[in-house]
Amino acid sequence: MSNKENESVLTEEESQALLERTAGGASPVATSDPGAVTELDVTHWDRIVRGRVPALEAVNERLATAMQISLFKVLRREVTVTGEPVRMEKWVEYSESLPRPTSLCIARSEDQDTNFLVAMDADLLFELVDAYFGGPGGAKRKGDVSEFTPTELRVSRSTIDRVLNDMQDAWSVFRAMNFVAERLESNPQFAAIAAPADPVYVSRFRMELNGHGGEFHVVLPSAMVDPVRHLVNVGSPRERDKNKDYWNAALHDDVRNASVTLRTVLAETNICLGDLLSMQEGDVIPIDLPEMAKVYAGDSPVLAGKFGVSNGRNAIKVIHATGESFDKGRAMS
């Protein structure tokens, strides 16, 4: 470098000061021992990842719908599952945010040889146990209980197995997956799926039964999501038609399994209000018994039959279906 270039960077006084300090061996910035090595911790930098994950969002939508159907078949009551947008967090921050206790299942994607986590909070687990045994729901778990009971652990494992099965179906649009539950934990320290500073994809779901419930999370390491991060296509037309047929069949089965309250009208007659108000015990209302009794679902007639006795109980022998609503329902099936 020429003297002219030096002058453009340092003044003459600054250059002289540096030369004097070098000659004297003094350096105010040298604080380490000669030959000492200072460690550089590269994990303190945040890894910033921007943008949505269309593939994972599509998987979560399918998972929420599938969970509603599979849990309804088990609990025989309506279950609402809603998902939140996918968030990327550092594992240490996520694990420290979990309440104690939390049901933590370490699961494995055998195809990718990668571990991931399914977490279920204590309130949701308590609500599921209550529902499994026919309870009305809404009961509160004691806050001072720090461990799960054997019954809660069995219900947790059964529910998580269903989550994993539904996840396999949801992921099948993009690639075939095989998920296996390995073990249950309640302490996040024993359920690590990533290094403390590593990013993980956190999918939060709210599950409610009769207005009560809690959250469950699916936490995936970046190694599991990055290969499908930028995929947008949710399958070929044939796959979409197959999925549509599956959901139509599932909806059809659930509708046919719904409970319907029936009532039977044996006879009808007209009477003036004055006679009705003046009636006393022992009065008789003359009626003409029709040949057919009508069976109603709500206010809609659905069946017609003859009244009689079967096995010692009053019964209706169905002769034929009737009513526009029944004909429409039969046509849909």
Buried (B, 14 or more C-beta within 10 A) or exposed (E): EEEEEEEEEEEEEEBEEEEEEEEEEEEEEEEEEEEEEEEEEEEEEEEEEEEEBBBBBBBBEBBBBBBBBBBBEBBEEEBBBEBEEBEBBBBBEBBEEBEEBBBBBBBBBEEBEBBBBBBBBBBBBBBBBBBBEEEEBEEEBEEEEEEBEEEBBEBBBEBBBBBBBBBBBBBBBBEEBEBEBEEBBBEBEEBBBBEEBBBBBBBBBBBBBBEBBBBBBBBBBBBBBEEBBEBEEBBEEEBEEEBEEEEEEBEEEEEEEEEEEEEBEEEEEEEEEEEEEEEEEEEEEEEEEBEBBBBBBEEEBBBBBEBEEEEEEEBBEEEEBBBEBBEEBEEEE
